[in-house]
Amino acid sequence: MAISTVFFRISLAVSIASLSLAHSAHPAEAAPPASEKLDRVMSAFIKKWDVPAAQFAICKGDKIVYSSAFGKCDQARKTPTTKDNLFRIASITKVFTACAIWQLIEAGKLKLQDHAFEILSDLKPLEGATVDPRLKSITIADLLQHSAGWTLENGEPQAKYTRIAADLFHEPRPAKPVTIIRYMMGQPLNYDPGSKSVYSNLGFNVLGRVIEKVSGQSYIDYVNEHILIPAKITDVALGRTSLKNAQPKEVFYYAGKNSGEVWSVLDDEADQVSFAYGGDAAIECLDSHGGLIASAEDLVKFAAAMPILLKAETMEQMLTPTKFAVANEKGAFRAYGCVVHPGTYRWTHAGALAGTSSILYDLGDGLMFACVFNHLPEDMAGYFGAMTKTFVPLVKQQSKKL
């Protein structure tokens, strides 16, 4: 599968999921009977989809009632996965970004209808580039609901232009997130902003730069101070592309038996690499739309902390369904930073990159769960479809016994 195709399909798959669970390498102490069912289902799930390592956590209210780790986080070393291991969470990062944007709106520093490129007026496109006049009309709301005007028909900008943008602006490779935006400012939009919704990583890259401009902090510094510390989360961080730069507790990412090796997007890699370690994307370029690493427990802690991170009325605005329905999921709609499905779940987001996949659900009534995996199977539609059919009903049923 071509690199651009992999990233394209990953991006579109990001909002469709919910999963299934089972065997734990580190079962919870005095595990209740429900955990045995969860363990069995997860074991079967990762075996069927050839996923080496996984974590699963359930939170009720502000209490984690189930947390388990599965398989080997490093197959070569036969290292058992633990609940402390960190995984790339890919596009679940977008919910952290959306939370930050809504905090700034709540603080009166930003409005939904503010124009993003007026806020980022100091950003300049490549000299001589023609700027699409519609760029000026893109609002914060457009970016949150993926309706800013970009599509993936000609490739994923966050992957396709990491070298081109850096070279044209005479900067080191891979391009910084802001450099990719500056390059794309000179490219035409694919549709009128606000007229339809097409999943866009680039849009959340722009939101990351808005957070930095309005707050005066780097993206990760803002997230750490205003989201992670209040939520009592200590291990979430920005990931790195190269295996040599992985965090000590980070899992090994399994690209798959048929993925092969290719030249890295990083210039300092002397040898060819797998798609998970630079053959697909530069993680450093993904920060505010797909760059964070975390554990399943971190993710449910984040979801459970929403009531302290945002006021109830702000959260209600964030979760208001837009006019844009989610394809292939009847009754689901894009909201302002996530997907909502009234009557089925409160909100959700999934994440997918070569070598990793993840899901985070708020099922309502204080019930949340997250699963993270160190592999993304080739049959993404089947894989995420299996998650949907298995995990949501299973968690709802078994949570009553936890």
matplotlib code that plots the C-alpha trace (Angstrom):
import matplotlib.pyplot as plt

x = [0.0, 1.4, 2.4, -0.1, -2.9, -2.1, -2.2, -5.4, -7.3, -6.0, -7.3, -10.8, -11.0, -10.3, -13.9, -15.5, -14.9, -15.5, -14.0, -13.7, -11.7, -10.2, -7.0, -4.7, -1.0, -1.5, -5.1, -6.4, -6.1, -9.2, -10.6, -14.4, -16.1, -16.8, -13.0, -12.7, -15.2, -13.4, -10.1, -11.3, -12.8, -9.7, -7.4, -9.6, -9.7, -5.9, -5.3, -7.7, -6.2, -2.6, -2.0, 0.9, 0.1, -2.9, -4.3, -7.9, -9.4, -12.9, -13.8, -17.0, -17.3, -13.8, -12.8, -11.0, -12.8, -11.0, -7.5, -5.5, -2.6, -2.2, 0.4, 4.0, 4.9, 8.2, 7.9, 11.6, 12.4, 9.2, 8.5, 5.0, 2.8, 2.0, -0.6, 2.2, 3.3, 2.7, 1.2, 0.8, -2.8, -2.8, -6.0, -7.4, -4.9, -7.6, -9.9, -7.1, -6.8, -10.5, -10.6, -7.9, -9.8, -13.0, -11.0, -9.9, -13.4, -14.7, -12.0, -13.3, -10.0, -11.5, -14.9, -16.3, -16.8, -13.3, -11.4, -8.3, -6.0, -6.8, -5.5, -2.5, -2.0, 1.8, 2.0, 3.2, 2.9, 5.7, 6.9, 5.0, 2.3, -1.3, -3.5, -7.1, -9.3, -11.6, -8.8, -9.8, -13.3, -12.2, -13.5, -12.6, -16.0, -15.0, -11.7, -13.4, -16.0, -13.7, -15.3, -12.5, -12.1, -9.3, -9.7, -7.3, -8.0, -4.5, -2.7, -2.5, -0.7, 0.7, 2.6, 3.0, 4.6, 7.0, 10.0, 8.7, 7.6, 10.9, 13.0, 11.0, 11.2, 14.9, 14.3, 15.6, 13.5, 10.9, 8.9, 7.6, 3.8, 3.6, 5.7, 3.3, 0.5, 2.5, 3.0, -0.7, -1.6, -0.4, -2.5, -6.2, -8.9, -10.9, -14.4, -16.0, -15.5, -18.5, -20.2, -19.4, -17.3, -14.2, -11.8, -8.8, -5.6, -4.4, -7.3, -6.2, -2.7, -4.1, -6.0, -2.7, -1.1, -4.2, -3.8, -0.1, -0.9, -3.8, -2.2, 1.4, 2.6, 3.8, 1.1, 2.4, 3.1, -0.5, -1.9, 0.4, -0.5, -4.2, -5.3, -2.8, -1.9, -5.6, -6.5, -3.6, -2.1, 1.7, 2.9, 1.2, 3.8, 4.6, 5.8, 8.9, 9.3, 12.5, 12.8, 16.0, 14.0, 11.2, 10.2, 11.4, 7.9, 6.7, 5.7, 7.3, 5.0, 4.3, 3.8, 2.7, 4.1, 3.7, 4.8, 8.4, 10.9, 11.4, 13.5, 12.6, 11.1, 13.9, 17.2, 19.3, 18.2, 21.0, 19.0, 15.6, 12.8, 9.4, 6.2, 5.7, 9.1, 9.3, 8.1, 4.7, 4.7, 6.9, 5.3, 6.9, 4.8, 1.5, 1.6, -1.9, -3.7, -2.0, 1.3, 0.5, 1.5, -0.5, -1.8, -5.4, -5.6, -4.4, -7.2, -10.0, -8.6, -8.7, -12.3, -13.4, -11.7, -13.8, -16.2, -13.3, -11.6, -14.7, -17.9, -21.1, -22.5, -19.2, -19.1, -22.7, -21.7, -18.7, -21.0, -23.7, -24.3, -23.5, -25.3, -22.6, -23.5, -20.7, -20.5, -21.3, -22.7, -26.4, -27.3, -23.7, -22.7, -19.6, -19.6, -16.9, -13.9, -15.3, -18.2, -21.5, -24.3, -27.3, -28.8, -25.8, -22.8, -22.0, -18.9, -16.0, -12.8, -10.5, -6.9, -4.9, -1.4, 0.9, 1.8, -0.9, -4.6, -6.8, -10.3, -11.8, -15.5, -17.7, -20.8, -22.7, -23.8, -20.1, -19.0, -15.9, -13.5, -10.3, -8.3, -4.9, -3.0, 0.5, -0.7, -3.1, -4.3, -4.5, -8.3, -9.0, -12.7, -13.2, -11.0, -12.7, -16.1, -15.3, -14.5, -17.8, -19.8, -18.0, -16.8, -19.6, -22.3, -19.7, -18.6, -22.2, -23.1, -20.0, -19.7, -22.8, -20.8, -17.6]
y = [0.0, 3.4, 5.7, 8.4, 5.8, 4.5, 7.9, 8.8, 5.7, 6.2, 9.7, 8.7, 5.8, 8.0, 8.6, 5.2, 2.9, 1.0, -2.3, -5.7, -7.0, -10.0, -11.8, -9.7, -10.1, -8.1, -8.6, -6.2, -7.4, -9.3, -9.0, -9.3, -11.8, -9.1, -8.7, -12.4, -11.8, -8.6, -10.4, -13.3, -11.0, -8.8, -11.9, -13.2, -9.8, -9.2, -12.8, -12.5, -9.2, -10.2, -7.3, -8.0, -5.6, -3.8, -2.0, -1.5, 0.6, 1.5, 4.4, 5.0, 8.5, 9.4, 5.9, 3.4, 0.1, -2.0, -1.8, -4.5, -5.0, -7.7, -9.5, -8.5, -4.8, -5.9, -9.2, -9.5, -9.2, -11.1, -8.2, -8.4, -5.3, -3.4, -0.9, 1.8, 1.4, 4.3, 4.1, 6.6, 7.6, 9.3, 11.3, 11.0, 13.9, 16.0, 15.8, 17.3, 20.0, 20.6, 20.8, 23.4, 25.5, 25.3, 26.4, 29.5, 30.1, 29.8, 32.2, 34.8, 34.7, 33.1, 32.7, 30.0, 32.4, 34.0, 33.7, 31.4, 33.2, 36.6, 35.2, 33.8, 36.9, 36.7, 33.5, 34.1, 31.7, 31.0, 34.1, 34.5, 32.0, 32.7, 32.7, 31.4, 34.3, 31.7, 31.1, 34.2, 32.9, 29.8, 29.9, 28.1, 26.2, 25.1, 23.7, 21.9, 20.3, 19.4, 21.8, 24.2, 23.4, 20.8, 17.2, 14.2, 13.5, 14.6, 13.1, 13.9, 17.3, 16.4, 13.5, 14.6, 17.9, 17.3, 17.4, 19.8, 22.5, 22.3, 22.5, 25.4, 27.4, 26.5, 24.7, 21.4, 18.3, 17.3, 20.5, 21.9, 21.9, 25.7, 25.3, 22.9, 25.4, 28.2, 25.9, 25.0, 28.7, 28.9, 26.0, 26.3, 25.0, 22.1, 23.4, 26.4, 26.5, 25.4, 23.8, 20.2, 18.2, 16.2, 14.8, 17.0, 16.6, 19.9, 21.7, 20.6, 21.5, 25.1, 24.8, 23.9, 27.1, 29.1, 27.7, 28.8, 32.3, 33.0, 31.5, 32.5, 28.9, 26.1, 23.5, 20.9, 23.4, 24.6, 21.0, 20.1, 23.1, 23.4, 19.8, 17.2, 18.7, 19.4, 15.9, 14.4, 12.8, 12.6, 10.5, 12.0, 13.5, 14.2, 11.2, 10.9, 9.3, 7.3, 4.2, 5.5, 8.4, 6.4, 7.1, 4.4, 3.1, 3.3, 0.1, -1.2, -0.4, -3.3, -2.3, -5.7, -8.8, -7.4, -3.8, -4.1, -1.3, 2.0, 5.2, 7.3, 10.8, 11.7, 12.6, 11.4, 7.7, 5.9, 2.7, 1.9, 1.8, 0.3, 2.3, 2.7, 4.4, 7.0, 5.2, 6.7, 10.0, 12.2, 12.1, 15.5, 17.1, 15.8, 17.4, 18.9, 16.4, 13.1, 13.4, 12.4, 9.2, 7.9, 4.8, 3.6, 4.8, 8.2, 8.5, 7.6, 9.9, 12.7, 11.8, 11.7, 15.1, 16.9, 18.3, 20.0, 21.1, 22.7, 24.1, 22.1, 24.7, 24.7, 21.0, 21.1, 23.4, 21.2, 18.2, 19.9, 17.9, 19.8, 19.4, 17.0, 13.3, 10.8, 8.4, 4.7, 5.3, 6.1, 8.6, 9.8, 13.5, 15.5, 17.8, 20.4, 18.2, 14.7, 12.5, 12.3, 9.7, 10.7, 7.6, 5.4, 7.2, 10.7, 11.2, 9.3, 9.6, 7.0, 7.1, 5.3, 5.4, 2.8, 0.6, 1.9, 2.3, 3.6, 4.3, 6.5, 6.5, 8.5, 6.3, 8.7, 8.5, 8.7, 5.5, 5.8, 3.4, 3.4, 0.8, 1.2, -1.2, -1.3, -2.3, -1.2, -4.1, -3.6, -4.3, -1.1, -1.1, -4.6, -3.9, -0.8, -2.3, -5.2, -2.8, -1.0, -4.2, -5.6, -3.0, -0.6, -3.2, -5.3, -2.4, -1.3, -4.8, -5.7, -2.3, -3.1, -5.8, -3.8]
z = [0.0, -0.9, 1.9, 0.9, 0.7, 4.1, 5.7, 3.7, 4.9, 8.4, 8.5, 7.2, 9.7, 12.6, 13.6, 13.3, 16.2, 19.3, 20.3, 22.2, 25.1, 27.0, 28.6, 30.7, 31.3, 34.5, 35.8, 38.4, 42.0, 43.3, 39.8, 39.8, 37.5, 34.8, 34.3, 33.2, 30.4, 29.4, 29.4, 27.3, 24.6, 24.3, 24.1, 21.2, 19.6, 19.5, 18.4, 15.5, 14.3, 14.9, 17.4, 19.7, 22.6, 24.0, 27.0, 28.1, 30.8, 32.1, 34.2, 36.1, 37.4, 38.5, 39.4, 37.2, 37.7, 35.2, 33.7, 32.0, 29.7, 27.0, 25.0, 24.4, 24.0, 22.4, 20.6, 19.9, 23.7, 24.7, 27.1, 28.7, 28.2, 31.4, 32.3, 32.4, 28.8, 26.5, 23.0, 20.2, 20.4, 16.9, 16.3, 19.8, 20.3, 18.5, 21.6, 23.7, 21.1, 21.1, 24.9, 24.8, 22.2, 24.3, 27.4, 25.5, 24.3, 27.9, 29.0, 26.5, 24.5, 21.4, 19.7, 17.4, 14.6, 14.9, 11.6, 12.1, 9.6, 11.1, 14.4, 12.5, 10.4, 11.1, 9.1, 5.5, 2.5, 0.2, -1.6, -4.9, -3.9, -4.8, -1.7, -2.1, -0.9, 0.9, 3.4, 5.2, 5.8, 7.7, 11.3, 14.5, 14.1, 10.6, 11.9, 14.8, 12.6, 9.7, 7.2, 6.5, 2.8, 2.6, 1.4, 1.1, -2.6, -3.6, -0.5, 3.2, 3.5, 6.9, 5.3, 1.7, 2.3, 5.2, 2.9, 0.2, 2.7, 4.7, 1.5, 0.0, 3.2, 3.6, 7.0, 8.3, 7.4, 8.4, 8.2, 11.4, 11.7, 11.1, 8.0, 6.5, 7.2, 5.5, 2.4, 2.3, 2.5, -1.1, -2.3, -3.3, -1.0, -2.3, -1.4, 0.2, 4.0, 5.9, 2.9, 3.8, 6.2, 5.2, 7.8, 8.0, 10.0, 8.6, 10.2, 13.7, 12.9, 12.4, 15.7, 17.4, 16.1, 17.2, 20.8, 20.7, 19.4, 21.8, 24.9, 24.3, 25.1, 23.0, 22.3, 24.6, 27.4, 27.2, 27.3, 30.2, 32.3, 31.6, 30.9, 32.1, 35.5, 36.5, 35.4, 37.4, 34.3, 34.4, 31.4, 28.3, 26.0, 22.4, 20.5, 18.3, 14.9, 15.3, 17.4, 19.0, 20.4, 21.9, 25.5, 28.0, 28.7, 25.0, 23.3, 20.1, 17.1, 14.8, 11.2, 10.0, 8.3, 4.8, 5.4, 4.4, 4.9, 3.2, 3.4, 6.3, 6.2, 8.6, 6.9, 9.8, 9.5, 7.7, 7.2, 5.8, 8.4, 8.9, 8.2, 11.9, 12.5, 9.7, 6.6, 6.9, 8.7, 10.9, 14.3, 15.2, 12.4, 13.9, 17.3, 17.8, 15.5, 16.2, 18.1, 21.7, 23.5, 26.4, 28.2, 28.2, 31.9, 30.9, 28.3, 30.6, 33.2, 30.6, 29.7, 33.3, 34.0, 31.4, 34.1, 35.8, 32.6, 31.1, 32.5, 31.9, 29.4, 27.5, 27.3, 26.0, 23.2, 22.3, 22.0, 20.1, 16.8, 13.7, 10.4, 9.2, 9.6, 9.9, 6.9, 7.6, 11.1, 11.1, 13.8, 14.4, 13.7, 13.9, 16.9, 17.7, 18.2, 18.3, 17.1, 19.0, 18.7, 20.8, 22.4, 21.8, 23.2, 24.4, 22.4, 20.8, 18.9, 17.4, 16.3, 13.7, 12.3, 10.8, 13.9, 16.2, 16.8, 19.6, 20.8, 23.5, 24.3, 26.8, 26.9, 29.1, 32.8, 33.8, 32.0, 29.8, 28.2, 26.2, 24.2, 22.7, 20.4, 18.9, 15.4, 12.6, 10.5, 6.7, 6.8, 8.6, 7.8, 9.1, 12.1, 13.3, 12.4, 14.7, 17.5, 17.0, 17.1, 20.2, 22.6, 23.1, 24.0, 26.0, 28.1, 28.8, 29.9, 31.9, 33.6, 35.7, 37.4, 38.0]

ax = plt.figure().add_subplot(projection="3d")
ax.plot(x, y, z, "-o")
ax.set_aspect("equal")
plt.show()
